[in-house]
Each structure stands twice: as structure tokens, then as C-alpha cells.
Amino acid sequence: MLPLQIVVIGGGAAGFFGAIACAEANPQAQVTLIEASRQPLAKVLISGGGRCNVTHACFEPKSLVQNYPRGGKALLGAFTRFQPLDTIAWFAAHGVNLKTEADGRMFPITDRSETIAECLIKAAFTSKIELQIGTPVTAVTRQNEGFEILLKSGEIKKCDRLLLATGSSLAGYKIARELGHHIQPPVPSLFTFNITDSQLRELAGISVNSVNIRLSGTGKTPLQQTGPLLITHWGISGPAVLKLSAWGARILHENRYQGKLIINWLPNLQQEEVRKRLLVVKEEWGKKAIALHRGVDLPHRLWQYIITRSHITTEDRWATISNKTLNQLVQEITQGEYLITGKGAFKEEFVTCGGVNLKEVNFKTMESKIVPGLHFAGEILDIDGVTGGFNFQSAWTTASLAGQAMVIQD
């Protein structure tokens, strides 16, 4: 019997991991990985600020799937078969130890993304995977029991099983569509918010450990997140914003990244508790300037900005403000309204929601339900996670399952 011919299209994290899983599960299989660009694993190299956030220390599948705005339900079973513990073990077995940071993110102990890229390339080399770099694919057709792959060079490559791991590449979506799959339109996820407010922008660099932010007018289920927020030169960023952008990716896209954002700067206090605290300050420090005696735990310059929004001057004393002004201040602290005027980039990382319709994929094997022998892994699928290592974990999981399934001979 001739050895299985397997081709993986896409030289990113999912492509390499899937190809290696194939070759390690069946050393007799002939595995070829084809990458269009001359720089494989480019996203791995820039991820996590150049440190590569490999995964997240969340080891319970039901908790893990809560971090996926799209794809969580489909991934639940997949995570029972390959989850972060398996990722940690795999890299350890291949000479790379990971460390866990306070927020649960996991990185190589070297703090260098090159460590992960070099590990994958070395494992591919050890497994005798043929790498074809700088080799764009122009078309894929189903032939009898296998596939014919037309390369831009004019060469035709044949294989028995095919793994598409092309990320959010339009070329990859085109191949999947031509093979009969439906593509959920790709739109950006994980981005920052532009807010055109020059006074807010002057506070660039100020961070608040916990705020609640909510998109106004999103229907019965409000889209909201609680977490750290960072004020920037263009608006706001930080984990709370990035998570909200992921959950609201489609709604924000439909609204051309315009909308109303409600910020509660003190989410751990009820609105009435905030009012009581301010009344205590008003009573005890009546002769003091409001700008200098805040009574709530907020950065000084942010407090001055908030009182300005409440039409309180830096000279105003606590004793002089009316109940109406006090109520307006409470409103600004707990339900301040800000206009989103656009989206910004999150570093060099780019995540999309959208991709191959998940109903057309068997998540036990990552095989197409439409085209036998065709498998998918990574971001080509309509799966995306919030920031923190979750997108890489879905890549490792889907690639591992696909790679192992492709070498099982009927």
C-alpha cells in the first residue's frame, strides 16, 4: 500500500501543528506543508508583544469556552480531547517549558516568540515534513478519492487528505467556498475604540484596574464587559475594551464602528453607594476644592476630567454644589456616555470573526461534512477568542484533532 499523501495549506500555528500531529501519529505518511509567503509562522513571531501568548491557564472546558464569542459551543467537545494542559505537555515534550502570569496568560519561559516558532520548525524537520515556502496555491479541486492542488508556479500536487489552515486569508476562504462551504463574512475582532474627546485623550497613559463598559442600544442582551481600561492618545484600550470589541464585533461592524459607550468607573459600588460617599465628603470637607478631595478611588487627573464633564470647575467647593450637580457627578461616574467614532488596531495582532460555517465541520475530526478528506484548523473557521492565549489554543486544538484524524486509514 502506498503511503498516505497529506497536504497542509497554511504555514501558521495551526498549519504547522496540524502537519506535525499528522507526521507524529503516522511516520509513514508523506506530509507536505505549503505556505504562500516567505515567512512562515509570521503571526506567532509578533504575537504577545513578541513573547507569544501560547495558551491560557484555564483547564476546565466549560470555563474555557466562555472566552470564545464565536465557536465556544463547537469547541466544548474538542477541548475535552485537547486542551491547555495538553498544549503545555506537548511543548514540554518538545523542549519548551511555559510559565503562567498572574492573569492566567502563558508564555515560553524565554519570553521570546522565536522559541515557539523554532520549536515548531524543528519538530516539522524532525518529522520529515516537506516545507514549500513562498508557494501560493491558486486552486484546489476534488479528484476521485483525493485532491489536486494547483500552485501559482503551474505545478500540480496531488494528495489523499487536505488540511486547510490558511487563517483569515481571503485565498483560503475562496478555496473553501469553491469546495462547497459557506463562509460567514469575516469582520475584525479584538480592536480598540476611537473616542473623539481631546480632554480624554490628554489623559493618555492613565489606567483603571476595573471599569464596566457597555454598548448602548444592542437589544435585550446588553453587550458589556468588566475589567482593566487604558486611556490612549486615540480613545480607550485595555482588556475590557478588547473583550467588548470581540463580543460586539458584528454589531460594531454593522454600525460602521459608531456607537454610544456607557462607562461605569466604579463598578464595585452601587450608584447609591457612590452618592453616599460623595455626600460624606460634601459634609466633612465642604470648604475644600472638589478637584482636590474626591472621596472615591479614581486617578486624580481622571477625577478632574469627570468633574469637568459634570460642569464643576477646579475652584468649586463641595459646600457650594447643588443636589442636581451632585447627581450629575454621580451619573458621570457610574453611567458616563462616550461616543465611539471608529476602531483602532490592537498592536500588530489581527483577529477576525467569520470563516467556514461550523455546522459544516465534524469537531471530533475537524473533517468537512461536505467533502470527505478535507479538514480545517485554526482561524479559517468561524471561531475567535478574546485576548489572552485563547485564539492560539483553538488553533492547537483544532489542528491536533485534524492532524491525528487525517492519518487514520479507512
C-alpha positions as CSV (number, residue, x, y, z in Angstrom):
1,M,0.0,0.0,0.0
2,L,1.3,3.4,-0.9
3,P,1.9,5.9,1.9
4,L,-0.8,8.4,2.6
5,Q,-0.2,11.7,0.8
6,I,-1.2,14.6,3.0
7,V,-1.0,18.3,2.2
8,V,-1.5,21.2,4.7
9,I,-2.1,24.6,3.2
10,G,-1.1,27.4,5.5
11,G,2.2,27.9,7.4
12,G,0.9,29.5,10.6
13,A,0.4,28.0,14.0
14,A,-2.5,25.7,13.0
15,G,-0.8,24.6,9.8
16,F,2.5,23.6,11.5
17,F,0.8,22.0,14.5
18,G,-1.6,20.0,12.2
19,A,1.2,18.8,9.9
20,I,3.3,17.7,12.9
21,A,0.3,15.9,14.5
22,C,-0.1,14.0,11.2
23,A,3.5,13.1,10.9
24,E,3.9,12.1,14.6
25,A,0.7,10.0,14.5
26,N,1.8,8.2,11.3
27,P,5.5,8.5,10.5
28,Q,4.9,6.6,7.2
29,A,2.6,9.3,5.9
30,Q,4.1,11.8,3.5
31,V,3.2,15.2,4.8
32,T,3.7,18.5,2.8
33,L,3.1,21.9,4.2
34,I,2.6,24.7,1.7
35,E,2.9,28.4,2.7
36,A,2.2,31.3,0.3
37,S,4.6,33.8,2.0
38,R,8.3,33.5,2.5
39,Q,7.9,34.0,6.3
40,P,6.2,31.0,7.9
41,L,4.7,31.5,11.4
42,A,4.7,35.3,11.0
43,K,1.8,35.8,13.4
44,V,3.5,33.6,16.0
45,L,6.5,35.8,15.9
46,I,4.6,39.1,16.5
47,S,2.1,37.8,19.0
48,G,2.0,38.7,22.6
49,G,4.3,41.7,22.0
50,G,7.0,39.4,20.7
51,R,6.6,36.9,23.6
52,C,3.9,34.6,22.1
53,N,0.9,34.1,24.4
54,V,0.8,30.3,23.7
55,T,-2.3,29.5,25.8
56,H,-4.2,30.3,29.0
57,A,-4.2,28.5,32.3
58,C,-7.8,27.6,32.1
59,F,-8.2,23.8,32.4
60,E,-11.9,23.2,32.6
61,P,-13.5,23.0,29.1
62,K,-16.8,24.6,30.3
63,S,-15.0,27.6,31.6
64,L,-12.6,27.7,28.7
65,V,-15.3,28.0,26.1
66,Q,-16.7,31.1,27.8
67,N,-13.8,33.0,26.2
68,Y,-15.0,32.5,22.7
69,P,-17.6,34.9,21.3
70,R,-18.0,32.6,18.3
71,G,-17.2,28.8,18.3
72,G,-17.5,28.1,22.0
73,K,-20.3,25.6,21.7
74,A,-18.5,23.7,18.9
75,L,-15.2,23.7,20.9
76,L,-16.6,22.2,24.1
77,G,-16.2,18.6,22.9
78,A,-12.9,19.4,21.2
79,F,-11.4,20.8,24.4
80,T,-12.2,17.5,26.2
81,R,-9.8,15.9,23.7
82,F,-7.1,18.5,23.5
83,Q,-7.0,21.5,25.9
84,P,-4.3,23.8,27.5
85,L,-2.9,21.0,29.7
86,D,-2.2,19.1,26.5
87,T,-0.6,22.1,24.9
88,I,1.7,22.6,27.9
89,A,2.6,18.9,27.8
90,W,3.2,18.9,24.0
91,F,5.6,21.9,24.2
92,A,7.4,20.5,27.3
93,A,7.9,17.2,25.4
94,H,9.4,19.2,22.6
95,G,11.8,21.1,24.8
96,V,9.8,24.3,25.6
97,N,8.6,25.0,29.1
98,L,5.8,27.5,29.6
99,K,5.2,29.9,32.5
100,T,1.9,31.3,33.9
101,E,1.5,35.0,34.6
102,A,-0.8,36.5,37.2
103,D,-3.7,37.0,34.7
104,G,-3.5,33.4,33.5
105,R,-1.7,34.0,30.2
106,M,1.0,31.5,29.4
107,F,4.3,32.3,27.7
108,P,7.5,30.4,27.0
109,I,9.9,30.9,29.9
110,T,12.3,32.6,27.5
111,D,9.7,35.4,26.8
112,R,10.7,35.0,23.1
113,S,8.2,34.2,20.4
114,E,11.1,32.8,18.4
115,T,11.3,30.0,20.9
116,I,7.8,28.8,19.8
117,A,8.5,29.3,16.1
118,E,11.8,27.5,16.3
119,C,10.2,24.6,18.2
120,L,7.5,24.1,15.5
121,I,10.1,24.3,12.7
122,K,12.4,21.8,14.4
123,A,9.5,19.4,15.1
124,A,8.5,19.7,11.4
125,F,12.0,19.0,10.3
126,T,12.4,16.0,12.7
127,S,9.1,14.6,11.5
128,K,10.4,14.8,7.9
129,I,7.6,17.2,6.7
130,E,8.3,18.7,3.3
131,L,8.1,22.5,3.6
132,Q,7.2,24.5,0.5
133,I,7.6,28.2,1.5
134,G,6.8,31.1,-0.8
135,T,4.4,28.9,-2.8
136,P,0.9,30.3,-3.3
137,V,-2.0,28.0,-4.1
138,T,-4.3,29.1,-6.8
139,A,-7.0,26.4,-6.9
140,V,-8.0,23.1,-5.3
141,T,-10.2,20.5,-6.9
142,R,-11.7,17.2,-5.7
143,Q,-10.4,14.3,-7.7
144,N,-11.7,10.8,-7.2
145,E,-10.8,10.0,-3.6
146,G,-8.3,12.8,-3.2
147,F,-7.4,16.4,-4.2
148,E,-5.5,18.2,-6.9
149,I,-3.7,21.4,-5.8
150,L,-2.7,23.9,-8.5
151,L,0.2,26.1,-7.4
152,K,0.9,29.5,-8.8
153,S,4.0,28.1,-10.4
154,G,1.8,25.9,-12.6
155,E,2.8,22.7,-10.7
156,I,0.0,20.3,-9.7
157,K,0.3,18.5,-6.4
158,K,-1.9,15.5,-5.5
159,C,-2.9,14.3,-2.1
160,D,-5.3,11.9,-0.3
161,R,-6.2,14.2,2.5
162,L,-6.1,18.0,2.7
163,L,-5.9,20.4,5.7
164,L,-6.9,24.0,5.1
165,A,-5.2,26.1,7.8
166,T,-5.0,29.4,5.9
167,G,-6.1,31.7,8.8
168,S,-8.2,34.7,7.8
169,S,-6.7,34.7,4.2
170,L,-9.2,35.6,1.5
171,A,-7.5,33.0,-0.7
172,G,-8.2,30.3,1.9
173,Y,-11.9,31.3,2.1
174,K,-12.1,31.2,-1.7
175,I,-10.8,27.6,-1.7
176,A,-13.2,26.5,1.0
177,R,-16.1,28.2,-0.9
178,E,-15.2,26.6,-4.2
179,L,-15.2,23.2,-2.4
180,G,-18.8,23.8,-1.4
181,H,-18.5,25.5,2.0
182,H,-20.4,28.6,3.3
183,I,-18.3,31.4,4.7
184,Q,-19.5,33.6,7.4
185,P,-18.3,37.1,6.3
186,P,-15.1,37.9,8.0
187,V,-15.0,41.2,10.1
188,P,-12.4,42.5,12.6
189,S,-12.4,41.4,16.2
190,L,-10.1,42.5,19.1
191,F,-9.7,46.2,18.5
192,T,-9.6,49.4,20.4
193,F,-12.2,52.2,20.4
194,N,-11.6,55.7,19.0
195,I,-13.2,58.4,21.0
196,T,-13.0,62.0,19.7
197,D,-12.6,63.8,23.0
198,S,-9.5,65.9,23.2
199,Q,-9.7,66.2,27.0
200,L,-10.0,62.5,27.4
201,R,-7.0,61.9,25.1
202,E,-4.9,64.3,27.3
203,L,-5.2,61.5,29.9
204,A,-3.3,59.0,27.7
205,G,-1.4,56.5,29.8
206,I,-3.9,56.5,32.7
207,S,-5.3,53.1,33.6
208,V,-8.1,52.0,35.8
209,N,-8.0,48.4,37.3
210,S,-11.7,47.7,37.0
211,V,-14.4,49.5,35.0
212,N,-17.7,48.3,33.4
213,I,-18.3,49.3,29.8
214,R,-21.5,48.7,28.0
215,L,-22.6,49.3,24.4
216,S,-25.8,51.1,24.3
217,G,-28.7,50.1,22.0
218,T,-27.7,46.4,21.4
219,G,-31.1,44.9,22.1
220,K,-32.4,42.8,25.1
221,T,-29.0,41.4,26.0
222,P,-26.6,44.3,26.6
223,L,-23.1,43.8,25.5
224,Q,-20.8,44.6,28.4
225,Q,-17.5,43.8,30.0
226,T,-15.8,44.5,33.3
227,G,-12.0,44.7,33.6
228,P,-9.0,47.0,33.2
229,L,-9.2,50.0,30.9
230,L,-6.4,52.1,29.5
231,I,-6.8,55.7,28.2
232,T,-4.9,56.2,24.9
233,H,-4.0,59.0,22.5
234,W,-6.9,57.9,20.3
235,G,-9.5,56.9,22.9
236,I,-9.5,53.7,25.1
237,S,-8.0,50.3,25.1
238,G,-7.2,47.5,27.6
239,P,-8.7,44.1,28.3
240,A,-12.2,45.3,28.9
241,V,-12.3,47.1,25.6
242,L,-10.7,44.3,23.6
243,K,-13.2,41.8,25.1
244,L,-16.1,44.0,24.3
245,S,-14.9,44.5,20.8
246,A,-14.8,40.8,20.3
247,W,-18.3,40.1,21.6
248,G,-19.6,43.1,19.7
249,A,-17.6,42.6,16.5
250,R,-20.6,42.1,14.2
251,I,-22.8,44.8,15.7
252,L,-20.0,47.3,15.7
253,H,-19.1,46.4,12.0
254,E,-22.8,46.8,11.0
255,N,-22.8,50.3,12.6
256,R,-19.5,51.3,11.0
257,Y,-17.8,51.4,14.3
258,Q,-20.0,54.2,15.6
259,G,-22.0,53.9,18.8
260,K,-22.6,55.0,22.3
261,L,-20.5,53.5,25.1
262,I,-21.6,53.7,28.8
263,I,-18.7,53.7,31.3
264,N,-19.0,52.9,35.0
265,W,-15.7,53.9,36.5
266,L,-16.6,52.3,39.9
267,P,-18.4,49.0,39.1
268,N,-17.8,47.6,42.5
269,L,-20.1,50.2,44.1
270,Q,-23.8,50.6,43.6
271,Q,-24.8,54.0,42.3
272,E,-26.4,54.9,45.7
273,E,-23.2,54.0,47.5
274,V,-21.3,56.3,45.3
275,R,-23.8,59.1,46.1
276,K,-23.4,58.4,49.8
277,R,-19.6,58.6,49.7
278,L,-19.8,61.9,47.9
279,L,-22.3,63.3,50.4
280,V,-19.9,62.3,53.2
281,V,-17.1,64.3,51.5
282,K,-19.5,67.2,50.9
283,E,-20.4,67.3,54.6
284,E,-16.9,66.8,56.0
285,W,-14.9,68.8,53.5
286,G,-17.4,71.4,52.5
287,K,-14.8,74.2,52.3
288,K,-12.3,72.1,50.2
289,A,-12.0,72.2,46.4
290,I,-13.8,69.3,44.7
291,A,-10.9,68.9,42.3
292,L,-8.6,68.0,45.2
293,H,-10.8,66.0,47.5
294,R,-12.6,63.2,45.6
295,G,-13.8,60.7,48.2
296,V,-13.7,57.8,45.7
297,D,-10.8,55.7,44.4
298,L,-10.1,57.2,41.0
299,P,-6.8,58.6,39.5
300,H,-6.5,62.3,40.3
301,R,-6.4,63.5,36.7
302,L,-9.3,61.3,35.7
303,W,-11.3,62.7,38.6
304,Q,-10.6,66.2,37.4
305,Y,-11.8,65.2,33.9
306,I,-15.0,63.7,35.3
307,I,-15.9,66.7,37.4
308,T,-15.3,69.0,34.3
309,R,-17.8,66.8,32.4
310,S,-20.2,67.5,35.3
311,H,-19.8,71.2,34.8
312,I,-17.8,71.6,38.0
313,T,-14.8,73.9,37.9
314,T,-11.5,73.4,39.6
315,E,-12.3,76.3,42.0
316,D,-15.7,74.9,43.1
317,R,-16.0,73.9,46.7
318,W,-18.0,70.9,47.9
319,A,-20.3,73.1,50.0
320,T,-21.4,75.2,47.0
321,I,-22.7,72.5,44.6
322,S,-26.4,71.7,44.4
323,N,-28.0,68.3,44.6
324,K,-28.7,68.5,40.9
325,T,-24.9,68.9,40.2
326,L,-24.1,66.2,42.7
327,N,-26.5,63.8,40.9
328,Q,-24.9,64.7,37.6
329,L,-21.5,63.9,39.0
330,V,-22.8,60.5,40.2
331,Q,-24.2,59.9,36.8
332,E,-20.8,60.7,35.1
333,I,-19.0,58.3,37.4
334,T,-21.4,55.4,37.1
335,Q,-23.1,55.9,33.7
336,G,-20.9,58.3,31.7
337,E,-21.7,58.4,27.9
338,Y,-18.9,58.4,25.3
339,L,-19.2,58.3,21.6
340,I,-17.2,55.7,19.7
341,T,-16.2,57.2,16.4
342,G,-14.1,54.4,14.9
343,K,-11.8,51.4,15.7
344,G,-8.1,51.3,16.3
345,A,-5.6,48.4,15.8
346,F,-4.5,46.2,18.7
347,K,-0.7,46.2,18.3
348,E,0.2,44.2,15.2
349,E,-2.2,41.3,16.0
350,F,-5.2,41.0,13.8
351,V,-8.1,38.6,14.7
352,T,-11.2,38.2,12.7
353,C,-14.6,36.7,13.4
354,G,-16.1,34.8,10.4
355,G,-14.9,31.9,8.3
356,V,-16.1,28.4,7.5
357,N,-19.6,27.7,8.8
358,L,-19.1,25.4,11.9
359,K,-22.2,23.4,11.1
360,E,-20.4,22.0,8.1
361,V,-17.5,20.6,10.2
362,N,-17.3,17.5,12.4
363,F,-15.5,18.7,15.5
364,K,-14.3,15.2,16.5
365,T,-12.1,15.0,13.5
366,M,-12.3,18.6,12.0
367,E,-13.3,16.9,8.7
368,S,-15.7,18.6,6.4
369,K,-19.2,17.2,6.4
370,I,-19.5,18.1,2.7
371,V,-16.1,17.0,1.3
372,P,-14.6,13.7,2.7
373,G,-10.9,14.0,3.3
374,L,-11.0,17.8,3.7
375,H,-10.1,19.1,7.2
376,F,-10.0,22.5,8.7
377,A,-8.0,24.1,11.6
378,G,-7.4,27.5,13.1
379,E,-8.8,30.8,12.1
380,I,-10.2,29.8,8.8
381,L,-13.1,28.5,10.9
382,D,-15.7,30.9,12.3
383,I,-14.1,30.8,15.7
384,D,-12.5,33.6,17.6
385,G,-11.5,34.1,21.2
386,V,-10.8,37.1,23.4
387,T,-7.3,38.2,24.1
388,G,-5.2,36.0,26.5
389,G,-4.0,33.0,24.5
390,F,-7.4,31.7,23.6
391,N,-7.0,32.1,19.8
392,F,-3.8,30.1,19.8
393,Q,-5.4,27.4,22.0
394,S,-8.3,26.9,19.5
395,A,-5.6,26.6,16.7
396,W,-3.6,24.0,18.7
397,T,-6.8,22.0,19.5
398,T,-8.4,22.0,16.0
399,A,-5.0,21.3,14.4
400,S,-4.2,18.4,16.7
401,L,-7.6,16.8,16.1
402,A,-7.4,17.3,12.4
403,G,-3.8,16.1,12.1
404,Q,-4.5,12.8,14.0
405,A,-7.7,12.1,12.1
406,M,-6.2,12.6,8.7
407,V,-3.8,9.7,9.1
408,I,-6.4,7.2,10.1
409,Q,-6.8,4.9,7.1
410,D,-10.2,3.7,6.2
